[in-house]
Amino acid sequence: MFAARFDPGTTSKPVKTLNSDRDDESYSVKCSTEVVTSSSAGIGGKRKYESFPKTIQDSTRKRKVKGGKTIKCKKPKTKDLRSSECNESVLPVDPDEDTRSMIEVENEHTQALETHQGQKKTEEIRDGAGDQVDIKHLKVFHRFQQTMKLKGRQKLYQPNEGQEEKVKDHMLQQKESERHDLISLPQPELPQDKVLSSLATLNQKIDWLAKPIYYTTRATLPFQKLNLPPSLLKNILQKFGYKEAFSVQISVIQALQHDIKQTRISNSIPGDLLANAPTGSGKTLGYCVPIVQAILGRRVSSIKCIILAPTKPLVSQVYSTLNQLCTGTDLNVMELRNDTVDNEKMRLTSYELPNYPDIIVSTPGRLLEHLNANRLKLHCLRFLVVDEADRILHSTSFDWCAPLLRKINNDRSTSYGKSGKSLSALNLSVVPCQKLVFSATLTTDAEKLSHLQLYRPRLLVVNDHGVESGKDGSSELYQLPPSLDELSLTLSNTDGVEFFKPLILFKLLTEYVYRARMGDMNVSVPFKANVLVFIRSNEASARMEKLLDLLAEAFRKKLRVKSVNSLLDPETRERRFHDFTRNKIDVLVATDVMARGMDLPNINHVINYDLPGSTREYVHRVGRTARANKFGVATSFVLGDGDRQWLRRLTQSGVINRNGKTLNDIPVTEEIETRLETSYQDTNMEEDGIPKFLLALTEPEKLIYTEVLAELGYEIKQHKS
């Protein structure tokens, strides 16, 4: 057999030799200046090794003299060519095939030679640097060599273009085979200690919003037929002068009387009650009467009812209503006010006093102060009333709902009285607290209503259109009083009109008389008495009061004007309300503080000098008149196209039931520069049944108005200084 021997220093041709001592053939390529052929270890005699290069022989030295110093040399990390590489170079030759080609042999020799030269350069660098060379640099260089080798191997296994396309086709086929329809992901099993409500359960919780109980606005019933206690019936007839109950009063009183009977039998409540009824329909008396009836004859003085109202004037009005109903009884009613803080603290914390309150009337903020001070004991609370609920629930100034409900629940499980035991420990049955929610524009926002934690709620709606629509109900959420006429005074936005707007208001109040037909009667409503004017801000209401007074004095007209706003103290505000109801004040200029729940029965005319900001506010403003089935008129000032579009948006939003009526314009003659030669009788000219309003401002009138404005500015400046 033959073996290839190659001498890189002399020739590149292989030399064939015959080895007679073995049956197999081997050859070896040695990384030196010579290549030696040998037999397997232990057969055919001893191996021969030729001498290695000088650099490799010198690398085995332990020390080297350089510059007169003896330095310990670091041995490079190289393989022992004598032991490992020499043995590994022996490769078997297939006897059936010819010797490997010359090109393969030369490639192997070139790789071995490059490795050897790299090692040689590394050793030279190391010897030249001495002991300044750090071992980590050699490691980095060694890693670099390994990386280059790996890159060379990867090139050998890269597929050609045809193979790449086959691989891509296979991957696409695999992705297509994995495609499937969208299905729900597998869900983990629900924990056994938690119950998650389904969508159907959630819909059942808010189903009461979509299925209200409708009542007509025209229903009436004598109070004698409502099964009221004699003392309570006597106070209603004598103090209020009402003989018949209106629709919302009938529905609420009968519903709560039924709940009271069931509570006495089963010690539970059928559910909470919500009522949406027009302004002026008697909601306050509707919930006060059954509450007083329920707690009459109580044995222990404790807080049985809390009534919340959004404004201080409305709190005072509800407090007055309850005091009149409780006349001749032993029930105590308390109003929470800012000016009686010290008296409130003593009265709320003295549980043994005979005047400990049974009913508390307050605003949410005032009640929250006492809750935070832990002055209220609510373990026996029977009713929680939220009047004008849409405004209270839309308020974001403070969170009153969660602390109040938490206090109610906690007090039922805490200590009670001198025994220091809870009600359940004393085996005392406590009726759950029933929530009563009322408004003329009740919100349908389930998220806001959820803060009240309602229990089996029932919704009562007084709306004629809803009754006529049957089970499907009505999309018109707000009901205006049936005896209300709506008007608008439209002015073109020309130069000077906005400046003279207060003067136009003065002329409307002193000269215009509205005539209409109510049923079989002709009704005349002069605008100079029993008028409520709504304006945007507190400061504007005070300026308008003074300006109208000065104009009345300058034009020698009799017009008594006062303003009502939140800047007034409670005594002054109550005194002005009292004077207005007794016709001692002709015009009352107010802000939206008057638009919520205030009951002034003698208001004949409401003027929106500044348009309201929402449909809800519009309904509450115009609802200050035409109360208790009396006739009333509401007029809105419209200046230019902007106000016209806004008023149309407010009144034609599709959520107001006008009882078949429309919003009518007052016919006017706009003559700012010249005076028409007409008499006062000409103002009685009618267009479509509505009297005309002759608007004519002469130069003397403009001059007087300008002087009045200057005088008003001077007084305001003097007041500030």
KAHULIN-V382817 format. One record per residue. N is the residue number from 1. RES is the residue in one small letter. PHI is phi in radians with two decimals (* if undefined). OMEGA is omega in whole degrees, 0 to 359 (* if undefined). Layout:
# KAHULIN-V382817
{{N/RES/PHI/OMEGA} {N/RES/PHI/OMEGA}}
This chain:
# KAHULIN-V382817
{{1/m/*/185} {2/f/-2.03/175} {3/a/-2.32/183} {4/a/-1.55/175} {5/r/-2.12/187} {6/f/-2.30/178} {7/d/-1.94/183} {8/p/-1.18/183} {9/g/-1.47/187} {10/t/-2.06/186} {11/t/-2.54/179} {12/s/-1.93/181} {13/k/-1.58/177} {14/p/-1.37/180} {15/v/-2.04/182} {16/k/-1.66/177} {17/t/-2.28/182} {18/l/-1.98/178} {19/n/-1.95/185} {20/s/-1.54/182} {21/d/-1.39/184} {22/r/-2.27/178} {23/d/-1.49/182} {24/d/-1.73/186} {25/e/-2.10/179} {26/s/-2.54/176} {27/y/-2.51/185} {28/s/-2.53/174} {29/v/-1.97/186} {30/k/-1.87/182} {31/c/-1.40/177} {32/s/-2.65/179} {33/t/-1.36/178} {34/e/-2.44/175} {35/v/-2.09/185} {36/v/-1.98/177} {37/t/-1.66/180} {38/s/-2.52/177} {39/s/-1.54/179} {40/s/-1.12/182} {41/a/-1.08/176} {42/g/1.53/181} {43/i/-2.27/175} {44/g/1.41/174} {45/g/1.68/185} {46/k/-1.45/175} {47/r/-1.42/175} {48/k/-1.92/177} {49/y/-2.24/177} {50/e/-1.44/182} {51/s/-1.23/180} {52/f/-1.57/178} {53/p/-1.06/184} {54/k/-1.13/181} {55/t/-1.14/180} {56/i/-1.24/178} {57/q/-1.15/180} {58/d/-1.23/182} {59/s/-1.21/179} {60/t/-1.48/180} {61/r/-1.21/180} {62/k/-1.56/182} {63/r/-2.39/181} {64/k/-2.53/182} {65/v/-1.66/180} {66/k/-2.56/179} {67/g/1.13/179} {68/g/1.42/181} {69/k/-2.07/177} {70/t/-1.69/184} {71/i/-2.05/176} {72/k/-1.41/184} {73/c/-1.51/177} {74/k/-1.52/181} {75/k/-1.39/180} {76/p/-1.18/180} {77/k/-1.45/179} {78/t/-2.18/181} {79/k/-1.39/177} {80/d/-1.32/184} {81/l/-1.15/184} {82/r/-1.25/187} {83/s/-1.70/189} {84/s/-1.52/186} {85/e/-1.18/180} {86/c/-1.19/179} {87/n/-1.20/182} {88/e/-1.26/181} {89/s/-1.32/180} {90/v/-1.43/184} {91/l/-2.07/179} {92/p/-1.26/179} {93/v/-1.95/179} {94/d/-1.24/183} {95/p/-1.18/182} {96/d/-1.43/182} {97/e/-1.93/180} {98/d/-1.36/179} {99/t/-1.07/181} {100/r/-1.02/185} {101/s/-1.17/182} {102/m/-1.13/183} {103/i/-1.17/180} {104/e/-1.11/181} {105/v/-1.14/181} {106/e/-1.13/178} {107/n/-1.12/179} {108/e/-1.14/180} {109/h/-1.17/180} {110/t/-1.11/178} {111/q/-1.11/180} {112/a/-1.13/181} {113/l/-1.21/178} {114/e/-1.13/177} {115/t/-1.10/181} {116/h/-1.15/179} {117/q/-1.17/176} {118/g/-1.09/179} {119/q/-1.16/180} {120/k/-1.15/179} {121/k/-1.13/178} {122/t/-1.05/181} {123/e/-1.20/178} {124/e/-1.16/178} {125/i/-1.08/181} {126/r/-1.17/180} {127/d/-1.17/180} {128/g/-1.27/182} {129/a/-1.41/181} {130/g/1.20/183} {131/d/-1.49/177} {132/q/-1.43/180} {133/v/-1.40/179} {134/d/-1.54/182} {135/i/-1.12/183} {136/k/-1.18/179} {137/h/-1.18/177} {138/l/-1.14/178} {139/k/-1.16/179} {140/v/-1.13/179} {141/f/-1.11/179} {142/h/-1.15/178} {143/r/-1.15/178} {144/f/-1.06/178} {145/q/-1.10/179} {146/q/-1.13/179} {147/t/-1.11/179} {148/m/-1.11/178} {149/k/-1.12/180} {150/l/-1.13/178} {151/k/-1.12/177} {152/g/-1.15/178} {153/r/-1.22/181} {154/q/-1.13/179} {155/k/-1.12/181} {156/l/-1.19/185} {157/y/-1.81/178} {158/q/-1.25/181} {159/p/-1.32/176} {160/n/-1.38/186} {161/e/-1.10/179} {162/g/-1.12/180} {163/q/-1.19/179} {164/e/-1.07/179} {165/e/-1.11/178} {166/k/-1.12/180} {167/v/-1.15/179} {168/k/-1.11/179} {169/d/-1.08/180} {170/h/-1.15/179} {171/m/-1.16/178} {172/l/-1.14/178} {173/q/-1.11/180} {174/q/-1.20/178} {175/k/-1.17/179} {176/e/-1.10/180} {177/s/-1.20/181} {178/e/-1.56/180} {179/r/-1.21/179} {180/h/-2.72/181} {181/d/-1.19/178} {182/l/-1.25/178} {183/i/-2.30/179} {184/s/-1.21/179} {185/l/-1.21/177} {186/p/-1.12/183} {187/q/-1.84/177} {188/p/-1.23/179} {189/e/-1.19/180} {190/l/-1.22/176} {191/p/-1.15/186} {192/q/-1.29/183} {193/d/-1.63/178} {194/k/-2.25/179} {195/v/-2.09/180} {196/l/-1.66/182} {197/s/-1.33/180} {198/s/-1.49/179} {199/l/-1.15/179} {200/a/-1.12/178} {201/t/-1.12/178} {202/l/-1.11/179} {203/n/-1.12/179} {204/q/-1.16/181} {205/k/-1.22/180} {206/i/-1.86/181} {207/d/-1.16/182} {208/w/-1.16/178} {209/l/-1.19/182} {210/a/-1.53/182} {211/k/-2.26/178} {212/p/-1.34/176} {213/i/-1.78/186} {214/y/-1.64/175} {215/y/-2.31/179} {216/t/-1.40/180} {217/t/-1.37/185} {218/r/-1.60/183} {219/a/-1.30/176} {220/t/-2.42/180} {221/l/-2.77/178} {222/p/-1.09/180} {223/f/-1.13/180} {224/q/-1.13/182} {225/k/-1.65/182} {226/l/-1.76/176} {227/n/0.97/179} {228/l/-1.70/175} {229/p/-1.05/183} {230/p/-1.03/181} {231/s/-1.15/180} {232/l/-1.21/179} {233/l/-1.12/179} {234/k/-1.12/180} {235/n/-1.15/180} {236/i/-1.14/183} {237/l/-1.26/185} {238/q/-1.56/184} {239/k/-1.34/184} {240/f/-1.84/180} {241/g/1.31/179} {242/y/-1.60/175} {243/k/-1.87/181} {244/e/-2.14/178} {245/a/-1.59/179} {246/f/-1.52/190} {247/s/-1.06/183} {248/v/-1.16/178} {249/q/-1.18/179} {250/i/-1.10/184} {251/s/-1.14/183} {252/v/-1.26/182} {253/i/-1.09/181} {254/q/-1.16/179} {255/a/-1.14/181} {256/l/-1.27/175} {257/q/-1.10/176} {258/h/-1.14/179} {259/d/-1.15/180} {260/i/-1.12/178} {261/k/-1.11/180} {262/q/-1.16/179} {263/t/-1.15/180} {264/r/-1.19/180} {265/i/-1.52/187} {266/s/-1.88/181} {267/n/1.00/178} {268/s/-2.56/181} {269/i/-1.93/178} {270/p/-1.14/181} {271/g/2.72/178} {272/d/-1.36/187} {273/l/-2.26/175} {274/l/-2.17/182} {275/a/-2.37/175} {276/n/-2.07/185} {277/a/-2.44/181} {278/p/-1.10/175} {279/t/-1.15/180} {280/g/1.32/181} {281/s/-1.59/177} {282/g/1.61/181} {283/k/-1.16/182} {284/t/-1.07/178} {285/l/-1.18/181} {286/g/-1.12/179} {287/y/-1.66/179} {288/c/-1.25/183} {289/v/-1.08/181} {290/p/-1.20/178} {291/i/-1.17/178} {292/v/-1.08/178} {293/q/-1.10/183} {294/a/-1.26/185} {295/i/-1.80/174} {296/l/-1.11/179} {297/g/1.38/179} {298/r/-1.13/184} {299/r/-1.61/184} {300/v/-2.02/177} {301/s/-1.31/178} {302/s/-2.77/182} {303/i/-1.28/181} {304/k/-1.74/185} {305/c/-2.58/173} {306/i/-2.17/179} {307/i/-2.03/181} {308/l/-1.90/178} {309/a/-2.34/187} {310/p/-1.34/185} {311/t/-2.19/179} {312/k/-1.16/177} {313/p/-1.04/179} {314/l/-1.21/175} {315/v/-1.08/179} {316/s/-1.13/179} {317/q/-1.17/179} {318/v/-1.14/178} {319/y/-1.06/178} {320/s/-1.14/179} {321/t/-1.08/180} {322/l/-1.17/178} {323/n/-1.08/179} {324/q/-1.22/178} {325/l/-1.21/184} {326/c/-1.57/178} {327/t/-1.07/181} {328/g/1.47/178} {329/t/-2.01/179} {330/d/-1.69/179} {331/l/-1.42/181} {332/n/-1.98/180} {333/v/-1.99/183} {334/m/-2.25/176} {335/e/-1.90/179} {336/l/-1.52/183} {337/r/-2.31/181} {338/n/-1.25/184} {339/d/-1.54/179} {340/t/-2.24/186} {341/v/-1.18/183} {342/d/-1.11/179} {343/n/-1.14/179} {344/e/-1.13/180} {345/k/-1.04/182} {346/m/-1.18/183} {347/r/-1.28/181} {348/l/-1.33/181} {349/t/-1.71/178} {350/s/-1.73/187} {351/y/-1.29/183} {352/e/-1.60/181} {353/l/-1.22/180} {354/p/-1.21/181} {355/n/-1.72/176} {356/y/-1.08/192} {357/p/-1.21/170} {358/d/-1.66/181} {359/i/-2.26/178} {360/i/-2.07/176} {361/v/-2.05/187} {362/s/-2.80/166} {363/t/-1.47/181} {364/p/-1.05/181} {365/g/-1.16/180} {366/r/-1.17/178} {367/l/-1.15/181} {368/l/-1.12/177} {369/e/-1.08/179} {370/h/-1.25/176} {371/l/-1.12/180} {372/n/-1.15/177} {373/a/-1.48/178} {374/n/1.01/179} {375/r/-1.78/184} {376/l/-1.87/174} {377/k/-1.95/188} {378/l/-1.97/182} {379/h/-1.22/180} {380/c/-1.98/182} {381/l/-1.13/184} {382/r/-1.86/182} {383/f/-2.34/171} {384/l/-2.20/184} {385/v/-1.86/176} {386/v/-2.06/179} {387/d/-1.59/187} {388/e/0.89/190} {389/a/-1.13/182} {390/d/-1.10/179} {391/r/-1.31/180} {392/i/-1.18/182} {393/l/-1.27/178} {394/h/-1.46/181} {395/s/-1.27/180} {396/t/-2.01/182} {397/s/-1.27/178} {398/f/-2.78/179} {399/d/-1.77/183} {400/w/-1.79/191} {401/c/-1.20/184} {402/a/-1.09/178} {403/p/-1.08/181} {404/l/-1.18/180} {405/l/-1.14/178} {406/r/-1.16/178} {407/k/-1.14/179} {408/i/-1.08/182} {409/n/-1.22/182} {410/n/-1.24/183} {411/d/-1.17/179} {412/r/-1.32/181} {413/s/-1.92/180} {414/t/-1.76/186} {415/s/-1.15/183} {416/y/-2.37/173} {417/g/1.12/183} {418/k/-1.33/183} {419/s/-1.25/181} {420/g/1.27/180} {421/k/-1.94/178} {422/s/-1.34/181} {423/l/-1.11/179} {424/s/-1.18/178} {425/a/-1.21/178} {426/l/-1.53/181} {427/n/1.02/177} {428/l/-1.73/180} {429/s/-1.47/181} {430/v/-2.08/179} {431/v/-1.31/177} {432/p/-1.04/180} {433/c/-1.30/179} {434/q/-1.76/182} {435/k/-1.71/180} {436/l/-2.12/186} {437/v/-2.11/184} {438/f/-2.36/174} {439/s/-3.03/172} {440/a/-1.49/178} {441/t/-2.31/184} {442/l/-1.12/180} {443/t/-1.23/175} {444/t/-1.86/178} {445/d/-1.33/183} {446/a/-1.12/180} {447/e/-1.16/179} {448/k/-1.22/179} {449/l/-1.19/180} {450/s/-1.16/179} {451/h/-1.15/179} {452/l/-1.39/180} {453/q/0.93/183} {454/l/-1.20/181} {455/y/-2.02/181} {456/r/0.80/186} {457/p/-1.23/174} {458/r/-2.20/184} {459/l/-1.96/176} {460/l/-1.85/182} {461/v/-2.19/175} {462/v/-1.68/185} {463/n/-2.75/181} {464/d/-1.14/181} {465/h/-1.14/178} {466/g/-1.14/178} {467/v/-1.17/181} {468/e/-1.22/181} {469/s/-1.32/178} {470/g/1.39/186} {471/k/-1.20/182} {472/d/-1.22/178} {473/g/1.32/183} {474/s/-2.41/175} {475/s/-1.43/179} {476/e/-1.49/187} {477/l/-1.39/188} {478/y/-1.88/182} {479/q/-1.98/175} {480/l/-1.50/178} {481/p/-1.04/182} {482/p/-1.11/184} {483/s/-1.69/182} {484/l/-1.78/172} {485/d/-1.89/181} {486/e/-1.87/180} {487/l/-2.28/175} {488/s/-2.44/177} {489/l/-1.86/187} {490/t/-1.68/179} {491/l/-2.14/177} {492/s/-1.28/183} {493/n/-1.47/177} {494/t/-1.62/181} {495/d/-1.10/176} {496/g/1.72/184} {497/v/-1.18/181} {498/e/-1.14/179} {499/f/-1.14/182} {500/f/-1.65/182} {501/k/-1.06/176} {502/p/-1.06/178} {503/l/-1.18/177} {504/i/-1.12/176} {505/l/-1.07/179} {506/f/-1.09/179} {507/k/-1.17/178} {508/l/-1.14/182} {509/l/-1.24/187} {510/t/-1.69/187} {511/e/-2.10/189} {512/y/-1.61/176} {513/v/-2.27/180} {514/y/-1.70/178} {515/r/-2.13/180} {516/a/-2.63/180} {517/r/-2.08/179} {518/m/-2.04/184} {519/g/1.19/179} {520/d/-1.71/184} {521/m/-2.02/171} {522/n/-1.62/185} {523/v/-2.05/175} {524/s/-2.01/182} {525/v/-2.16/174} {526/p/-1.27/185} {527/f/-1.51/183} {528/k/-1.75/180} {529/a/-2.55/178} {530/n/0.97/183} {531/v/-1.98/176} {532/l/-2.03/182} {533/v/-1.86/178} {534/f/-1.68/181} {535/i/-2.31/195} {536/r/-1.30/190} {537/s/-2.31/179} {538/n/-1.15/181} {539/e/-1.12/180} {540/a/-1.13/179} {541/s/-1.16/178} {542/a/-1.17/178} {543/r/-1.16/180} {544/m/-1.13/177} {545/e/-1.03/181} {546/k/-1.20/181} {547/l/-1.15/179} {548/l/-1.16/176} {549/d/-1.10/180} {550/l/-1.16/178} {551/l/-1.15/178} {552/a/-1.11/178} {553/e/-1.23/182} {554/a/-1.23/181} {555/f/-1.63/176} {556/r/1.04/176} {557/k/-1.98/177} {558/k/-1.66/181} {559/l/-2.65/180} {560/r/-1.67/188} {561/v/-2.17/172} {562/k/-2.45/179} {563/s/-1.99/177} {564/v/-2.33/178} {565/n/-2.63/184} {566/s/-1.31/178} {567/l/-1.38/181} {568/l/-1.38/175} {569/d/-1.31/184} {570/p/-1.00/182} {571/e/-1.16/180} {572/t/-1.14/180} {573/r/-1.14/180} {574/e/-1.14/179} {575/r/-1.15/179} {576/r/-1.25/174} {577/f/-1.08/181} {578/h/-1.12/179} {579/d/-1.18/180} {580/f/-1.18/180} {581/t/-1.19/178} {582/r/-1.76/174} {583/n/1.06/173} {584/k/-1.54/177} {585/i/-2.25/181} {586/d/-1.51/185} {587/v/-2.19/178} {588/l/-2.01/179} {589/v/-1.64/188} {590/a/-2.43/173} {591/t/-1.73/182} {592/d/-1.20/175} {593/v/-1.09/178} {594/m/-1.55/188} {595/a/-1.41/186} {596/r/-1.93/166} {597/g/1.32/182} {598/m/-1.17/183} {599/d/-1.99/173} {600/l/-2.04/192} {601/p/-1.16/185} {602/n/-1.60/179} {603/i/-1.30/178} {604/n/-1.77/188} {605/h/-2.50/176} {606/v/-2.05/179} {607/i/-2.06/173} {608/n/-1.59/179} {609/y/-1.12/170} {610/d/-1.95/183} {611/l/-1.13/179} {612/p/-1.21/183} {613/g/-1.62/181} {614/s/-2.74/178} {615/t/-1.13/178} {616/r/-1.04/181} {617/e/-1.15/177} {618/y/-1.10/180} {619/v/-1.10/181} {620/h/-1.26/179} {621/r/-1.15/183} {622/v/-1.19/179} {623/g/-1.36/176} {624/r/-1.29/177} {625/t/-2.02/182} {626/a/1.00/181} {627/r/-1.62/179} {628/a/0.97/177} {629/n/1.12/174} {630/k/-1.58/181} {631/f/-1.38/179} {632/g/-2.71/181} {633/v/-2.25/176} {634/a/-2.21/182} {635/t/-2.10/180} {636/s/-2.06/176} {637/f/-1.34/180} {638/v/-2.19/182} {639/l/-2.02/176} {640/g/1.50/183} {641/d/-1.21/181} {642/g/-1.09/178} {643/d/-1.14/180} {644/r/-1.12/179} {645/q/-1.16/181} {646/w/-1.18/179} {647/l/-1.13/177} {648/r/-1.10/179} {649/r/-1.16/181} {650/l/-1.23/189} {651/t/-1.65/182} {652/q/-2.05/180} {653/s/-1.43/179} {654/g/1.48/181} {655/v/-1.98/182} {656/i/-1.99/174} {657/n/-1.67/183} {658/r/-1.71/178} {659/n/1.05/178} {660/g/1.45/181} {661/k/-1.65/180} {662/t/-2.24/175} {663/l/-1.52/186} {664/n/-1.83/177} {665/d/-1.60/173} {666/i/-1.38/178} {667/p/-1.16/183} {668/v/-2.24/171} {669/t/-2.04/183} {670/e/-1.58/178} {671/e/-2.32/185} {672/i/-1.39/189} {673/e/-1.57/185} {674/t/-2.08/181} {675/r/-1.69/177} {676/l/-1.35/178} {677/e/-1.45/181} {678/t/-2.29/176} {679/s/-1.79/180} {680/y/-1.10/180} {681/q/-1.17/180} {682/d/-1.18/180} {683/t/-1.22/179} {684/n/-1.48/177} {685/m/-1.09/186} {686/e/-2.01/175} {687/e/-2.33/184} {688/d/1.04/177} {689/g/1.45/181} {690/i/-1.89/180} {691/p/-1.06/178} {692/k/-1.43/174} {693/f/-2.00/183} {694/l/-1.50/181} {695/l/-1.74/181} {696/a/-2.52/181} {697/l/-1.95/178} {698/t/-1.54/179} {699/e/-1.10/176} {700/p/-1.05/179} {701/e/-1.14/178} {702/k/-1.14/180} {703/l/-1.15/178} {704/i/-1.09/181} {705/y/-1.08/180} {706/t/-1.14/178} {707/e/-1.14/178} {708/v/-1.12/177} {709/l/-1.09/178} {710/a/-1.12/178} {711/e/-1.13/178} {712/l/-1.12/178} {713/g/-1.09/179} {714/y/-1.15/180} {715/e/-1.14/178} {716/i/-1.12/179} {717/k/-1.14/178} {718/q/-1.14/180} {719/h/-1.16/180} {720/k/-1.21/181} {721/s/-1.33/*}}
